[in-house]
Amino acid sequence: MTNSELASNIEYSPIGDLTGPGEAHDNVALIAKLFPDAVTDGRIDLDVLRSLLGDDAEPAGTETSGLRWVGMAEARQLSTLPATGTLLPRPDESVEWDTTKNIVIEGDNLEVLRLLRRGYTNKVDVIYIDPPYNTGNDFVYDDKRMSTVTEHESAAGLRDAQGATQIGEGSDRAGERQLASSRHAKWLSMIYPRLLVAHSLLSDTGVIIAAIDDTEHSRLRLLLDRVFGAENFAANVVWQGSGKNDSRFTSGGLDYMLIYAKNKARLVDEETRWKEPKRGYGIVMEAARSAWAESGHDNTRATAAFREWWRTGPQTESGLTNYNEIDEDGRVFRRDNLRSPNPRPNLQYDLPHPETGLPVKMHPNGWVYSQDRMNALAAEGRILFGKSHEQTASFKRFLDESGDQAIRPTFTQDRASASDALAALLGSGVFDYPKDSGVIARWINAVTQSKRDALVLDFFAGSGSTGHAVMDLNSDDGGDRRYILVQLDEAVVDKDGYETIADITRERLRRAGAKIARNLTLESAGIDLGFRSYRLASSNLRPWDGTGELSLLDSVDNLIDGRTTEDFLVEMMLRLGIELTTPVEARQVAGSSLYSLGGGTLYAFFGEGVTTEQSMVLARALVDWRDQNPVDSDVTIVVRDTGFVDSSAKLNLDAAVKQAGFTTFRSI
């Protein structure tokens, strides 16, 4: 057999042939694994599958409740398509590219979500989205294969051969209803496939927060019921902004945040509770510290000064005003009653006064704690007695043990503050109606239970408020939270210095990071204030045009001209399901970069024109690098399949690395 024939038999599995979770082909494979009888030649026999599922499967044509619209099936299919594009790295647009774990991506978010699916499935802790509200105008999110308004009306039987959209002569109301139906359907068809992919990205303990207004609130909730399961509904948060006095019915100004868990039952089993600091808790604690210090650690004088401070009327949660005493250790406390809410004989016992030894006055219902528990608390100094036994006792409740509360599902906050803050950062008129980073930070922190390494995703990024919120949270507690932001590459009109909204997103993050950096504390000095910028583009792989085979021995290169080895590296990572911020090392070998990922679990080489001599140099470099950084797992090598000048070069590399123990190969 000739070298040419041998080389033609060396076929490394192309990364483009791989499938990932949520994609149609992978879904079929999962069904085949569970129910092999239902799959023949890669196709599912629905009748067989239905029979295997038994009584739990609905027969074809069964009417069920739930949200339906024309174009729904087509929109669902969009979520199962494999990604066909790639992301091009843009270090020139980035901040701290080599060290940051944050990501900003410019491009259509459905394709980007499909690209991220392989590397980030079950890894996102919280998704926050504020999708475009349905104003009745055409959407900039114009997905391929998505119906137009006219196509929707035709499919729904609302448009006749002459193009009329009304049913019945002069039926203006009917026409309005039909047109409204098509607008709602188009909005739902836009958001549905994105939510389906987003669901797969969330971890099992993850949460999605979806902001919405009155127009699509009811439909979005039904849609989230379908995607996440009605049993996973967690909250309907109501945000009251500024209303309008000239409104016809109510002043309006309401927005909502619908919150769903990926697995609510698990959160309940793990005793998850969404807490937040009580409003004003921080300033109360600071006032107490000042009173304690200025009193010379005299609790009587400190309490007097502290109560005097309360008389100034600080803006706090109303319940905090009860914490108005400071004890001998400088801790703020309040006196709480010890009576049982209901009469119980076992809670009616004598509690002796420490001075007189006589039973103190007890509520007719009895005490709130058992006798053993009460004795233990008294020994700890947590039971406060009166001057005599004729006065009842109280519980000493410390403020530093009660600083949190269940987060409230309603709040009032003027939205103008977000616009003012962004104008101070970027200048006035740059971006209309930005999201409030403070509100986002508050809810991200609550639903992640202050998890300091949470991964946050926002695929309707806008001005970048979510990224700003994540950096603010990290600056407050020194956390290591990360964000992934996706913003459509849409044009911006009359915004000097910015061509797209994504330009605004990146600039806001740059300036917000710089501002935070100027005010960092010792605890938060090392937080991540950078981001990696990427742009969605067509694949680096030239599509086959049907005129011949693309292989190693062809003279035609299958990679697009002008793309760099860094571009190939990113596409390889996306196709293989490797996180974009995975550590990468590079060495120059045989005239190109040899990359090592994940501490030596994968090596990639995309050089072209590799000769026989260079292939041997490459083989030695691979072996040396692996031996310097040995790993317990299998090691994969990815090469550019058309990068060799002839068959001998590929044969030599193949033989040398296999002899050295490498067994897994891929090609791009």
C-alpha positions in Angstrom: 0.0 0.0 0.0 1.4 3.4 -1.0 1.8 6.4 1.4 -1.0 8.1 -0.3 -3.3 5.1 0.2 -2.2 4.9 3.9 -2.8 8.6 4.5 -6.3 8.4 3.0 -7.1 5.7 5.6 -6.1 8.0 8.4 -9.3 9.8 9.2 -9.6 11.8 12.4 -13.2 12.4 13.5 -14.1 16.0 12.5 -15.3 18.2 15.3 -18.0 19.4 13.0 -19.6 15.9 13.1 -20.1 16.0 16.8 -23.5 16.6 18.4 -24.4 18.2 21.7 -27.2 18.2 24.3 -30.5 19.6 23.2 -29.7 19.3 19.5 -32.2 17.2 17.4 -29.7 14.4 16.6 -28.6 14.1 20.2 -32.2 14.0 21.3 -32.8 11.0 19.0 -29.8 9.3 20.4 -31.1 9.7 23.9 -34.4 8.2 23.0 -32.7 5.4 21.2 -30.7 4.6 24.3 -33.9 4.5 26.5 -36.2 2.9 23.9 -34.2 1.2 21.2 -37.4 -0.4 19.8 -38.8 3.0 18.9 -35.8 4.1 16.7 -35.0 2.5 13.3 -32.2 3.9 11.1 -32.0 7.0 13.2 -35.8 7.8 12.9 -38.3 7.6 15.7 -41.5 5.6 15.3 -43.9 7.7 17.3 -46.5 5.0 17.5 -44.0 2.5 19.0 -42.7 5.2 21.4 -46.3 6.0 22.5 -47.0 2.3 23.1 -43.8 1.9 25.2 -44.8 4.9 27.3 -48.2 3.3 28.0 -50.9 5.3 29.7 -48.6 8.3 30.3 -48.6 9.1 26.6 -51.3 11.1 25.1 -52.8 9.8 21.8 -52.3 11.8 18.7 -54.8 14.6 18.3 -55.6 14.8 22.0 -56.8 18.2 23.2 -54.7 19.6 26.1 -54.7 22.8 28.0 -51.9 25.4 27.7 -50.6 28.1 25.5 -50.9 27.6 21.7 -50.2 29.8 18.7 -49.5 29.5 15.0 -45.8 28.9 14.4 -45.2 27.2 17.8 -43.9 23.9 16.4 -41.6 25.8 14.0 -40.3 27.9 16.8 -39.6 24.8 19.0 -37.7 23.2 16.2 -35.3 26.2 16.1 -34.1 25.3 19.5 -33.0 21.8 18.4 -31.0 22.9 15.4 -27.2 22.6 15.9 -25.2 25.8 15.8 -23.6 26.5 12.4 -21.6 29.6 13.2 -18.7 30.4 15.5 -17.4 33.2 17.8 -14.5 35.3 16.7 -12.3 36.5 19.6 -11.7 40.2 19.9 -8.9 40.9 22.4 -8.7 44.5 21.1 -12.3 45.2 22.4 -11.6 43.4 25.7 -10.4 44.2 29.1 -7.8 41.9 30.8 -8.3 39.2 28.2 -5.8 36.8 29.6 -7.2 36.7 33.1 -10.9 37.5 33.0 -13.7 35.0 33.3 -16.4 37.4 32.0 -17.7 37.2 28.4 -19.5 39.7 26.2 -20.8 38.3 22.8 -22.2 40.4 20.0 -24.6 38.6 17.7 -28.0 36.9 17.4 -28.7 35.4 20.8 -30.4 32.2 19.5 -27.4 31.1 17.5 -25.1 32.2 20.4 -27.1 30.2 22.9 -26.9 27.2 20.6 -23.1 27.7 20.4 -22.8 27.9 24.2 -25.0 24.8 24.8 -22.3 22.2 24.6 -19.9 23.9 27.0 -22.3 25.4 29.5 -25.2 23.0 29.8 -26.2 22.7 33.5 -23.6 25.3 34.5 -25.4 28.6 34.8 -26.7 29.6 38.2 -29.0 32.4 37.3 -30.4 33.8 34.0 -31.7 37.4 34.0 -33.4 38.6 30.9 -35.3 41.7 30.0 -36.5 40.8 26.5 -37.8 43.5 24.1 -41.4 44.3 25.1 -44.0 43.7 22.5 -44.9 47.2 21.2 -46.6 46.0 18.0 -43.6 47.0 15.9 -41.5 44.6 13.8 -38.9 42.7 15.8 -35.2 43.1 15.1 -34.9 39.4 16.1 -35.8 38.0 12.7 -35.0 34.3 13.0 -34.5 32.3 9.9 -37.5 30.1 9.1 -39.7 32.3 11.4 -43.1 33.3 10.0 -43.8 36.9 8.9 -47.0 38.6 10.0 -48.5 37.8 6.6 -47.4 34.2 6.7 -48.9 33.8 10.2 -52.3 35.3 9.1 -52.4 32.9 6.1 -51.5 29.9 8.2 -54.2 30.9 10.8 -56.8 31.4 8.1 -57.0 35.1 8.7 -56.0 36.2 5.2 -57.8 35.3 2.0 -56.6 35.0 -1.5 -57.0 38.8 -2.1 -54.9 39.5 1.0 -57.8 40.8 3.2 -57.2 40.4 6.9 -60.8 40.9 8.0 -63.6 38.3 8.4 -66.9 39.7 7.4 -67.7 42.9 5.5 -66.7 46.0 7.4 -65.5 44.0 10.5 -62.9 46.4 11.8 -62.9 44.8 15.3 -62.2 41.4 13.7 -59.3 42.8 11.8 -57.8 44.4 14.9 -58.0 41.1 16.8 -56.4 39.2 14.0 -53.5 41.6 13.6 -53.0 41.5 17.4 -53.0 37.8 17.3 -50.2 37.8 14.7 -48.1 40.2 16.8 -48.4 38.1 19.9 -47.5 35.0 17.9 -44.4 36.6 16.4 -43.2 37.7 19.9 -43.8 34.2 21.3 -42.1 32.5 18.4 -39.1 34.8 19.1 -38.8 34.1 22.8 -39.8 30.4 22.8 -36.7 28.7 21.3 -34.4 31.0 23.3 -36.1 29.9 26.6 -35.8 26.2 25.5 -32.1 26.5 25.1 -31.7 28.6 28.2 -33.5 25.9 30.2 -30.7 23.4 29.3 -28.0 25.9 30.4 -29.4 26.3 33.9 -27.9 24.1 36.7 -30.3 21.9 38.6 -30.4 24.6 41.4 -30.5 27.4 38.8 -33.1 30.2 38.5 -34.4 32.3 35.6 -35.7 35.9 36.2 -37.6 37.3 33.2 -38.7 40.9 33.2 -41.9 41.8 31.3 -44.7 44.3 31.1 -48.5 43.9 31.0 -48.7 43.3 27.3 -47.1 39.8 27.3 -47.1 39.0 31.1 -49.9 36.4 30.9 -48.5 34.8 27.8 -44.9 34.7 29.1 -46.1 33.1 32.3 -47.9 30.3 30.4 -44.8 29.9 28.2 -42.5 29.6 31.2 -45.0 27.1 32.6 -44.5 25.0 29.4 -40.7 25.3 29.3 -39.9 25.1 33.0 -43.0 23.4 34.4 -45.8 25.2 36.3 -44.6 23.3 39.4 -41.3 25.3 39.2 -42.9 28.7 39.4 -41.3 30.6 42.3 -42.5 34.3 42.2 -44.2 37.0 40.4 -42.4 40.2 41.4 -44.2 43.5 40.9 -42.1 46.6 40.3 -44.0 49.9 40.7 -42.3 52.7 38.9 -43.5 56.2 38.3 -47.2 56.3 37.2 -49.0 58.8 35.1 -51.8 60.9 36.5 -53.4 61.5 33.1 -53.8 57.7 32.5 -57.3 56.6 31.7 -57.8 53.8 34.2 -54.9 53.5 36.6 -51.6 55.3 36.9 -49.8 52.3 35.5 -46.0 52.2 35.7 -45.9 48.5 36.6 -43.4 46.0 35.4 -42.9 42.4 36.5 -40.2 39.8 37.0 -41.4 36.2 36.6 -39.1 33.8 38.5 -38.8 30.1 37.8 -36.5 27.5 39.3 -35.0 24.7 37.2 -35.9 22.3 40.0 -38.0 23.9 42.7 -38.4 20.6 44.6 -34.7 20.3 45.0 -34.5 23.9 46.4 -37.2 23.0 48.9 -35.4 19.8 49.9 -32.2 21.8 50.5 -34.0 24.3 52.7 -33.2 27.1 50.2 -34.5 30.5 51.3 -34.2 33.8 49.4 -33.1 36.4 51.8 -31.9 39.9 51.7 -30.6 42.4 54.3 -33.3 44.4 55.9 -33.5 47.9 54.5 -31.3 50.2 56.5 -29.6 47.3 58.4 -26.1 48.6 57.5 -26.7 52.2 58.7 -28.2 51.0 62.0 -25.2 48.8 62.7 -22.9 51.6 61.9 -24.8 54.0 64.2 -24.6 51.5 67.0 -20.8 51.0 66.4 -20.3 54.8 66.6 -22.4 55.1 69.8 -20.5 52.2 71.4 -17.1 53.7 70.5 -18.0 57.3 71.6 -19.5 56.0 74.9 -16.2 54.5 75.9 -17.9 51.1 75.8 -20.4 52.1 78.5 -23.7 50.3 77.5 -25.9 52.8 79.3 -24.4 55.8 77.6 -24.2 53.9 74.3 -27.9 53.0 74.5 -28.9 56.7 75.2 -26.8 57.9 72.2 -28.2 55.2 70.0 -31.8 56.1 70.9 -31.1 59.7 70.2 -29.9 58.7 66.7 -33.2 56.8 66.1 -35.0 60.1 66.8 -33.4 61.6 63.6 -35.7 59.4 61.6 -33.4 57.3 59.5 -34.9 55.5 56.5 -35.0 51.8 57.5 -37.3 48.8 57.6 -40.0 49.6 60.2 -39.2 46.6 62.4 -35.6 47.7 62.9 -36.7 50.6 65.2 -37.4 48.0 67.9 -33.7 47.3 68.1 -32.8 50.3 70.4 -30.6 48.9 73.1 -26.9 48.1 73.3 -25.6 45.5 75.8 -22.4 45.2 77.8 -20.7 43.6 74.8 -21.7 46.4 72.4 -24.3 44.3 70.6 -27.6 45.8 69.5 -30.8 44.0 70.7 -34.5 44.2 71.3 -36.8 42.7 73.9 -39.1 40.0 72.4 -42.0 38.4 74.2 -41.8 34.8 75.4 -45.4 33.8 75.4 -46.7 30.8 73.5 -49.0 31.6 70.6 -51.4 28.8 71.7 -52.1 27.4 75.2 -50.1 24.2 75.7 -49.9 22.4 79.1 -46.2 21.3 78.6 -45.2 24.9 78.1 -46.7 26.1 81.4 -44.0 25.8 84.1 -42.4 28.0 86.7 -39.5 30.2 85.6 -37.7 31.4 88.8 -36.5 35.0 89.0 -32.7 35.0 89.5 -32.9 37.4 92.5 -36.0 36.4 94.4 -36.1 32.7 93.3 -39.9 33.1 92.9 -41.8 32.2 89.6 -42.0 35.2 87.3 -45.3 36.3 85.8 -46.3 34.0 82.9 -48.8 34.5 80.1 -51.8 32.2 80.4 -50.8 30.4 77.2 -47.4 29.5 78.8 -43.9 30.0 77.5 -42.8 29.8 73.9 -39.9 27.4 74.6 -39.7 24.1 76.4 -38.4 24.2 80.0 -35.0 22.7 79.0 -34.6 25.2 76.2 -35.6 28.1 78.5 -33.1 27.0 81.1 -30.3 26.9 78.5 -31.2 30.3 77.1 -31.2 31.8 80.7 -27.7 30.3 81.2 -26.6 32.0 78.0 -27.9 35.4 79.2 -30.6 35.5 76.5 -33.5 35.8 79.0 -34.1 39.3 80.4 -35.8 39.4 83.7 -37.5 42.4 85.3 -36.6 43.9 88.7 -38.9 41.5 90.4 -40.8 38.3 89.8 -44.0 40.4 89.3 -42.7 41.4 85.9 -42.6 39.0 83.0 -39.4 37.9 81.3 -38.4 38.7 77.7 -36.1 37.2 75.1 -32.9 39.1 74.1 -32.9 39.1 70.3 -29.7 40.4 68.7 -29.9 42.5 65.5 -26.8 40.8 64.0 -28.7 37.5 64.1 -31.8 39.1 62.4 -30.3 41.2 59.7 -31.9 39.2 56.9 -35.5 38.9 55.8 -37.4 37.0 53.1 -37.1 39.2 50.0 -40.3 41.1 49.2 -42.1 40.3 46.0 -43.3 43.9 45.5 -41.2 47.1 45.6 -41.4 50.7 44.5 -38.5 52.4 42.7 -38.3 55.2 40.2 -36.7 54.0 37.0 -35.2 57.4 36.3 -32.3 56.7 38.7 -31.0 54.0 36.3 -31.0 56.5 33.4 -29.3 59.1 35.6 -26.6 56.7 36.6 -25.9 55.6 33.1 -25.8 59.2 31.9 -23.2 60.0 34.5 -21.1 57.1 33.3 -21.5 57.5 29.5 -23.1 60.9 28.9 -26.7 61.8 28.4 -28.8 60.4 25.6 -26.6 57.4 24.9 -29.1 54.7 25.8 -32.8 55.0 26.6 -34.4 53.1 29.5 -31.5 51.1 30.8 -32.1 48.4 33.3 -31.4 49.2 36.9 -28.2 47.5 38.0 -29.1 47.9 41.7 -32.4 46.0 41.2 -30.7 43.3 39.2 -27.9 42.9 41.8 -30.5 42.6 44.6 -32.3 39.8 42.9 -29.3 37.9 41.6 -27.9 38.0 45.2 -31.1 36.8 46.7 -31.8 33.8 44.3 -28.2 32.7 44.4 -28.2 33.0 48.2 -25.2 35.3 48.0 -23.2 32.5 46.2 -19.9 34.2 45.5 -18.9 32.2 42.4 -22.3 32.2 40.6 -22.3 32.2 36.8 -24.9 34.8 35.5 -26.2 34.8 32.0 -28.1 37.7 30.2 -28.9 37.1 26.5 -30.7 40.4 26.1 -27.8 42.4 27.5 -28.8 46.0 26.3 -26.5 48.5 27.9 -24.8 45.9 30.1 -26.6 46.5 33.4 -26.4 42.8 34.4 -22.6 42.8 34.0 -22.4 46.0 36.0 -24.5 44.4 38.7 -22.3 41.4 38.9 -19.2 43.6 39.3 -20.9 45.6 42.0 -21.8 42.5 44.0 -18.2 41.3 43.7 -16.9 44.7 44.9 -19.2 44.5 47.9 -18.1 41.1 49.2 -14.9 40.2 47.2 -16.8 37.5 45.3 -15.8 35.7 42.1 -19.1 35.8 40.3 -18.9 35.7 36.5 -21.2 36.9 33.7 -22.0 36.1 30.1 -23.7 38.8 28.2 -25.2 38.5 24.7 -26.3 41.5 22.7 -27.7 41.6 19.1 -25.6 43.3 16.5 -28.3 45.8 15.8 -27.6 49.4 14.6 -27.9 52.4 16.9 -29.2 55.6 15.4 -27.8 59.1 16.3 -25.4 57.9 19.0 -22.1 59.5 18.5 -19.2 57.1 18.8 -21.3 54.0 18.9 -22.2 51.9 15.9 -24.2 49.2 17.7 -25.8 48.7 21.1 -23.0 46.2 21.7 -20.5 49.0 21.5 -22.4 50.7 24.3 -22.5 47.5 26.3 -18.7 47.1 26.1 -18.0 50.7 26.9 -20.3 50.8 29.9 -18.5 47.7 31.3 -15.1 49.3 30.7 -16.1 52.5 32.5 -18.0 50.8 35.3 -15.0 48.5 35.9 -12.7 51.5 36.0 -14.9 53.3 38.4 -15.2 50.3 40.7 -11.4 49.8 40.6 -10.9 53.3 42.1 -13.0 52.4 45.2 -12.0 48.9 46.0 -11.4 47.8 49.5 -8.7 45.4 50.7 -11.3 42.6 50.7 -12.3 43.2 47.1 -9.0 44.2 45.6 -8.6 41.2 43.4 -12.0 41.0 41.8 -12.5 40.5 38.1 -13.3 43.8 36.3 -12.5 42.6 32.8 -14.3 40.8 30.0 -13.6 38.9 26.9 -15.3 40.2 23.7 -16.5 37.9 21.0 -18.5 38.4 17.8 -20.7 35.9 16.1 -19.6 35.0 12.6 -20.0 32.2 10.1 -18.0 29.0 10.7 -14.3 28.9 10.0 -15.0 25.8 8.0 -15.9 26.4 4.4 -19.2 24.6 3.6 -19.0 21.8 1.1 -20.5 23.0 -2.2 -21.3 19.5 -3.5 -18.6 19.5 -6.3 -16.1 17.2 -4.6 -14.9 15.8 -1.3 -13.0 17.8 1.2 -10.1 15.7 2.5 -6.5 15.8 3.4 -5.3 15.0 -0.1 -7.5 17.6 -1.8 -5.7 20.8 -2.9 -8.7 22.9 -1.7 -8.4 24.0 1.9 -11.6 23.7 3.9 -10.9 26.7 6.1 -12.0 30.2 5.3 -9.2 32.6 4.3 -8.3 35.4 6.7 -9.2 33.4 9.9 -6.5 33.0 12.5 -5.4 30.0 14.5 -7.0 31.8 17.5 -10.3 31.8 15.6 -10.0 28.0 14.9 -9.2 27.5 18.6 -12.4 29.1 19.7 -14.6 27.2 17.3 -12.9 24.0 18.4 -13.7 24.8 22.0 -17.3 25.5 21.2 -17.7 22.3 19.2 -16.1 20.1 21.8 -18.0 21.7 24.7 -15.1 23.5 26.4 -15.8 26.6 28.3 -14.5 29.7 26.6 -12.4 30.9 29.6 -10.6 27.6 30.0 -6.9 28.3 30.6 -4.9 28.1 27.3 -1.1 27.9 26.9 0.6 28.3 23.5 4.1 27.5 22.2 5.5 28.2 18.7 6.1 24.9 17.0 6.7 24.1 13.3 5.9 27.6 12.2 2.5 27.9 14.1 1.0 27.9 17.6 0.6 24.6 19.5 -2.1 25.1 22.1 -2.6 23.2 25.4 -6.0 23.4 27.1 -7.1 22.4 30.5 -3.7 21.7 31.9 -2.8 19.3 29.2 -6.0 17.3 28.6 -6.2 18.6 25.0 -3.6 19.8 22.4 -4.5 21.7 19.2 -2.4 22.6 16.2 -3.8 24.5 13.2 -0.6 25.1 11.2 -0.7 24.8 7.4 1.9 23.6 4.9 3.3 21.2 7.4 6.2 19.2 5.9 7.4 15.7 7.0 10.3 17.3 8.9 7.9 19.7 10.6 5.5 16.9 11.5 8.3 15.2 13.4 9.1 18.4 15.2 5.4 18.7 16.1 5.3 15.1 17.3 8.3 15.7 19.6 6.8 18.9 21.0 3.5 17.1 21.8 5.3 14.3 23.6 7.6 16.7 25.5 4.8 18.9 26.6 2.6 16.0 27.7 5.5 14.5 29.7 6.1 17.9 31.4 2.4 18.2 32.4 1.1 14.6 32.8 -2.6 14.1 33.4 -4.6 11.2 34.6 -7.3 11.5 32.0 -7.1 10.7 28.2 -5.3 13.3 26.1 -6.9 14.5 22.8 -5.1 16.0 19.8 -6.9 18.3 17.3 -5.2 19.1 14.0 -6.0 21.0 10.9 -6.9 18.2 8.5 -5.7 20.1 5.4 -2.6 21.5 7.0 -0.1 19.0 5.7 1.7 19.4 2.4 1.5 15.7 1.5 0.5 12.3 2.8 4.0 11.5 4.3 3.8 14.4 6.6 0.5 13.2 8.1 1.7 9.6 8.2 4.8 10.6 10.2 2.8 12.6 12.7 0.2 9.9 13.1 2.7 7.1 13.7 4.9 9.1 16.1 2.1 10.3 18.4 0.4 6.9 18.4 3.7 5.3 19.4 4.0 7.8 22.2 0.6 6.7 23.6 -1.8 9.3 22.2 -5.1 7.6 21.2 -7.8 10.3 20.7 -7.7 12.5 17.6 -10.0 15.1 16.1 -9.7 17.3 13.0 -11.0 20.7 12.0 
